[in-house]
């Protein structure tokens, strides 16, 4: 099917920090393949720089009842504590998208495996599953040791699945630098300063709840939980939200919301840790250019951006001989995705309800059941005979498009069976 082919179309370097086994000691032993690394970071040359130094834990007020939400599509870790009014969002680098068709997590970020394995997304961190200073990683194939964890905290939430430092450039004095995207084999990578803050806030708490979800996290008002510092592709409502050089809030007819871009004439400025950007013609502003992210393994299939799709071989503005695959407003084409026409919808779906002024929704006719796709929310054959996307009320219907809410529907031809769906 089309989605499966997309999952296979990228070469993802997979070798990471998690396995599919029972929980083990997070401080050492039974180390596993680590994840996507640069050639220089993989080289075990014995020149470890600052990697063997335990980084000081900041002296911070302890949270009372902390809760962590990890969003794999949003690339965020959200640490909250209503009891102390603490609320902060951090960027992350979760697991690469699995392209092995026989794996349980095929089509998903490898960090989603524990959710599939346990049948739920709720986990815990305890003092016994953490260490304030982890350094060495052992290659399971060669036995070679490299101190990629850089003396930073390591917080296990499901066996070897843990929250830890950035790994990239682990010899640096600050512990390295994060690539925000799908780069690990299941662990949640964070900026060095961020993982120190999280550990400093929760290290003495008996039990920290961790919720892992595929969808972007949403607030009760349906806005996306994201970093306050916006960048190309971030959701926005006005130009001032995109507060960087030449930033502006562009229009996405599919999401019916704005996204951050930047004006350009030929080239764009990149931000460390993010996919590189590319200058293309702005379809809504004749003669002007806009910066968009290149479509690469780090932002696999443009997943971190709401209602975006891969646009192949787009010409650079004022240099049409140079082309790149980029992320532009569009539809992923499965049940529940926004669409403007039938051509946006794939795998047997069609576009329902689209008008000149409003996006529709991809769906398909059904009698009793609907098909599901790897990497996508489950579907449901609702009364009236159309497939709808299932959603989670406790997560504010995070699976739903921005203009839809999570309600209930009875199964077509089986009214006694009811599910929560996007409406």
C-alpha positions in Angstrom: 0.0 0.0 0.0 1.1 3.6 -0.5 2.0 4.4 3.1 4.1 1.2 3.3 6.0 2.2 0.2 6.7 5.6 1.7 8.0 4.0 4.9 10.4 2.0 2.7 11.5 4.9 0.6 13.9 6.5 3.0 17.2 5.0 4.1 17.1 5.4 7.8 20.3 4.6 9.7 18.9 2.4 12.5 21.1 1.3 15.5 19.9 2.6 18.8 19.3 2.7 22.5 16.4 0.4 23.0 15.5 -3.2 22.6 12.5 -5.4 22.7 13.4 -7.2 25.9 12.5 -7.0 29.6 13.7 -4.0 31.6 17.4 -4.0 32.5 19.7 -1.9 34.7 19.7 1.6 33.1 23.2 2.5 34.4 25.1 -0.1 32.4 25.2 -3.6 31.1 23.3 -5.0 28.2 23.9 -1.9 26.1 22.3 -2.0 22.7 22.8 -0.4 19.3 22.6 3.3 19.8 21.1 5.2 16.9 22.0 7.5 14.1 25.5 9.0 14.6 28.0 11.0 12.6 31.2 9.2 11.4 33.3 11.3 13.8 31.1 10.3 16.8 31.3 6.7 15.9 35.1 6.6 15.8 36.4 5.2 19.0 39.8 6.9 19.0 40.3 7.2 22.8 40.2 11.0 22.7 37.2 11.4 24.8 37.4 15.2 25.6 34.9 16.0 28.3 32.8 12.9 27.7 34.0 11.2 30.9 33.2 14.1 33.2 29.9 13.9 35.2 28.0 17.1 34.4 26.9 18.9 37.5 23.2 18.5 38.4 21.6 22.0 38.8 20.2 22.8 42.3 16.5 23.3 41.4 13.3 23.1 43.4 11.8 19.6 43.3 8.5 19.1 41.6 5.7 17.7 43.7 3.7 15.5 41.2 5.5 15.8 37.9 4.1 14.4 34.7 5.9 14.0 31.3 4.1 13.8 28.0 6.2 12.7 25.0 4.8 13.6 21.5 6.6 11.7 18.7 5.0 13.7 15.9 5.5 17.0 17.8 9.1 16.1 18.8 8.4 17.4 22.3 8.8 16.4 25.9 6.4 18.4 28.1 7.1 18.4 31.8 4.3 19.7 34.0 3.5 19.9 37.7 0.1 21.6 38.5 1.0 21.5 42.2 3.9 23.9 41.7 2.7 25.6 38.4 5.8 24.3 36.6 5.2 23.9 32.8 7.9 23.6 30.2 8.3 22.1 26.8 11.6 20.7 25.5 12.7 19.6 22.0 13.6 15.9 21.6 15.2 13.4 19.2 13.1 10.1 19.4 13.4 6.9 17.5 13.8 6.6 13.8 10.8 5.4 11.8 10.9 1.6 11.4 11.0 0.4 7.8 11.1 -3.3 8.6 7.7 -4.7 7.6 7.8 -7.6 10.0 8.4 -5.5 13.1 5.6 -4.7 15.5 6.4 -1.0 15.2 6.6 -0.9 11.3 5.8 2.6 10.1 6.2 4.0 13.6 8.9 5.8 15.5 10.9 3.1 17.3 10.1 5.0 20.5 6.5 3.8 20.0 7.3 0.1 20.5 6.6 0.2 24.3 3.1 1.6 23.6 2.4 -1.2 21.1 3.9 -3.9 23.3 2.0 -2.9 26.5 -1.2 -1.8 24.8 -1.0 1.6 26.5 1.0 4.7 26.6 1.6 5.2 30.3 4.9 4.5 32.0 6.9 5.6 35.0 10.3 6.8 36.1 11.5 6.0 39.6 14.8 6.8 41.4 15.9 3.2 40.9 15.5 3.5 37.1 17.7 6.6 36.8 21.3 7.6 37.2 22.7 11.1 37.4 25.8 10.3 35.4 26.0 7.7 32.6 28.9 7.6 30.3 29.7 4.4 28.5 27.9 2.6 25.7 29.0 -0.8 24.6 28.5 -1.8 21.0 26.5 -5.1 21.3 28.1 -6.4 18.1 31.8 -5.6 18.7 32.0 -5.0 22.4 33.7 -1.7 21.7 33.0 1.0 24.3 32.3 4.7 23.6 31.3 7.3 26.2 28.4 8.7 24.2 26.2 9.4 27.2 28.7 12.1 28.2 28.2 12.0 32.0 24.6 13.2 31.7 21.5 11.8 33.5 19.9 8.6 32.1 16.2 8.1 33.1 14.6 4.8 32.1 10.9 4.7 31.5 10.5 1.2 30.0 13.5 -1.0 30.4 16.3 0.2 28.1 14.0 2.9 26.7 15.2 6.0 28.4 15.5 9.8 28.4 19.1 10.8 28.0 21.5 13.4 26.5 22.0 14.3 22.8 24.8 11.8 21.9 25.9 14.0 19.0 29.3 15.6 19.7 29.4 13.9 23.1 33.1 15.0 23.6 32.0 18.7 24.0 32.2 20.4 27.4 28.4 20.9 27.5 27.6 17.3 26.7 26.8 17.6 23.0 24.1 19.0 20.7 20.6 17.7 19.9 19.3 17.0 16.4 15.6 17.5 16.8 14.1 14.6 14.7 13.9 10.8 14.3 17.4 9.8 15.1 17.6 7.2 17.9 16.5 3.5 18.2 13.9 4.2 20.8 15.4 6.4 23.5 14.4 10.0 23.8 17.4 12.3 23.3 17.4 15.8 24.8 19.7 18.8 24.8 22.3 18.4 27.6 21.1 21.4 29.6 17.5 20.2 29.2 18.1 16.6 30.5 20.0 18.1 33.4 17.0 20.3 34.2 14.5 17.5 34.0 16.6 15.2 36.2 17.3 18.1 38.6 13.5 18.6 39.0 12.4 15.0 39.4 15.4 13.1 40.9 13.9 12.7 44.4 10.3 12.1 43.2 9.2 8.5 44.0 7.2 8.1 40.8 7.1 10.3 37.7 4.4 9.4 35.2 5.3 9.3 31.5 2.8 9.3 28.7 4.0 8.5 25.2 1.8 9.3 22.2 2.2 9.4 18.5 0.2 12.5 17.9 1.2 16.1 18.6 0.1 17.1 22.1 -2.8 19.5 22.2 -4.0 22.0 24.8 -7.6 22.1 25.8 -8.2 25.0 23.4 -6.9 22.7 20.5 -3.6 24.6 20.1 -0.5 22.5 19.6 2.0 22.2 22.4 5.3 23.3 21.1 8.5 25.3 21.9 8.1 29.0 22.5 10.9 29.6 20.1 9.4 29.0 16.7 11.2 27.8 13.6 10.4 26.9 10.0 7.4 24.6 10.0 6.1 25.6 13.5 2.4 26.4 13.8 1.6 30.1 14.1 -1.3 32.6 14.0 0.5 35.8 13.1 3.9 37.0 11.7 5.2 38.0 15.1 5.0 34.3 16.2 7.9 33.6 13.8 10.3 35.9 15.7 13.5 35.2 13.7 15.1 37.0 10.8 12.7 37.4 7.9 10.2 35.2 9.6 6.5 35.3 8.7 3.4 33.2 9.2 2.4 31.5 5.9 -1.0 30.0 5.0 -1.7 26.3 5.0 -5.0 25.6 3.3 -4.9 22.0 4.4 -4.6 22.6 8.2 -6.5 25.9 8.0 -3.8 27.3 10.2 -0.5 29.1 9.7 3.0 27.8 9.7 6.3 29.7 10.1 8.5 30.4 7.1 11.0 33.1 6.1 11.3 35.3 3.1 14.1 34.4 0.7 15.4 35.2 -2.7 17.5 32.2 -3.3 19.0 30.8 -0.1 17.8 30.2 3.5 19.4 30.4 6.9 19.5 27.1 8.7 19.3 26.5 12.5 21.6 24.0 14.2 19.9 20.7 15.1 17.1 21.1 12.6 16.7 19.8 9.0 18.2 22.2 6.4 15.9 24.6 4.6 15.3 25.4 1.0 14.0 28.5 -0.8 11.0 27.9 -3.1 8.4 30.1 -4.7 5.6 31.2 -2.4 2.3 30.2 -4.1 0.4 32.9 -2.2 2.8 35.7 -3.0 3.8 36.1 -6.6 7.5 36.8 -7.1 8.4 36.1 -3.5 10.2 33.2 -2.0 9.6 31.2 1.2 11.8 28.9 3.2 10.6 25.3 3.9 12.3 22.3 5.4 14.0 19.7 3.2 12.4 16.3 3.4 15.0 14.0 5.0 15.1 11.1 7.4 15.4 13.5 10.4 11.8 14.8 9.7 10.7 11.5 8.1 7.8 12.0 5.6 7.4 15.6 7.0 5.7 14.1 10.1 6.6 16.9 12.5 4.6 19.5 10.5 0.8 19.5 10.6 -0.8 18.9 7.2 2.4 18.8 5.3 3.6 16.3 2.7 6.7 15.6 0.7 6.9 17.6 -2.5 9.5 16.0 -4.7 12.1 17.9 -6.8 11.0 21.4 -6.1 13.2 24.1 -7.9 15.1 26.6 -5.9 13.8 30.2 -6.4 16.0 32.0 -8.9 18.1 28.9 -9.5 15.7 26.4 -11.0 18.5 23.9 -12.0 18.8 23.1 -8.3 16.0 21.0 -6.9 15.2 19.3 -3.6 12.5 17.2 -2.0 10.8 19.6 0.5 8.0 19.7 3.0 5.0 21.8 1.7 1.4 22.1 2.8 -0.4 18.9 1.7 -2.2 15.8 2.8 -0.7 12.5 4.0 -3.8 11.0 2.4 -5.2 8.6 5.0 -8.5 8.5 6.9 -8.9 11.7 8.9 -6.3 13.7 7.0 -7.3 17.1 5.5 -7.7 17.2 1.7 -8.7 19.7 -1.0 -9.5 17.1 -3.7 -9.7 13.4 -4.3 -6.1 13.4 -5.6 -4.9 14.2 -2.1 -6.3 11.0 -0.7 -4.6 7.6 -1.1 -5.0 3.9 -0.4 -8.7 3.9 -1.6 -9.8 7.0 0.3 -11.6 10.0 -1.2 -12.0 13.6 -0.2 -15.3 14.3 1.6 -16.7 17.8 2.3 -14.1 20.0 0.6 -15.2 23.4 -0.7 -13.5 26.3 -2.3 -13.1 27.8 1.2 -12.6 24.8 3.4 -10.6 21.6 3.4 -12.3 18.2 3.5 -11.4 14.9 5.1 -10.1 11.8 3.5 -12.4 8.8 4.1 -13.7 5.6 2.5 -17.0 3.9 2.4 -17.5 0.9 4.8 -20.1 -1.6 5.8 -18.9 -2.6 9.3 -15.1 -2.3 9.6 -12.3 -0.2 8.2 -8.6 -0.8 7.4 -5.8 0.6 9.4 -2.3 1.7 8.3 1.1 1.5 10.0 2.0 4.8 11.7 -1.5 6.1 11.6 -4.4 6.4 14.2 -6.9 3.5 14.2 -10.1 4.0 12.2 -13.7 3.2 12.8 -16.7 2.5 10.5 -19.2 5.1 11.8 -22.9 5.2 11.3 -23.6 6.4 7.8 -21.0 4.1 6.3 -17.8 6.2 6.3 -14.5 5.5 8.0 -13.5 8.0 10.6 -10.3 8.4 12.6 -10.3 7.3 16.3 -9.2 9.7 18.9 -8.5 10.0 22.7 -10.6 12.4 24.7 -8.1 12.4 27.6 -5.5 13.8 25.2 -7.8 16.5 23.9 -8.4 14.6 20.7 -4.7 15.0 19.7 -5.2 12.7 16.7 -7.7 15.0 15.1 -7.1 17.8 12.7 -7.0 21.3 14.2 -10.6 22.1 13.3 -12.2 18.9 14.6 -13.1 17.6 18.0 -13.2 14.2 19.6 -16.7 12.9 19.9 -18.5 9.6 20.0 -20.0 7.6 17.1 -21.8 4.2 16.8 -20.6 1.6 14.4 -22.4 1.4 11.1 -24.8 -1.6 11.3 -23.8 -2.3 14.9 -25.2 0.6 17.0 -24.2 -1.0 20.3 -20.5 -0.5 19.5 -19.3 3.0 20.2 -15.9 4.7 19.7 -14.4 8.1 20.1 -13.8 9.6 16.6 -12.8 12.9 15.1 -15.9 14.9 14.1 
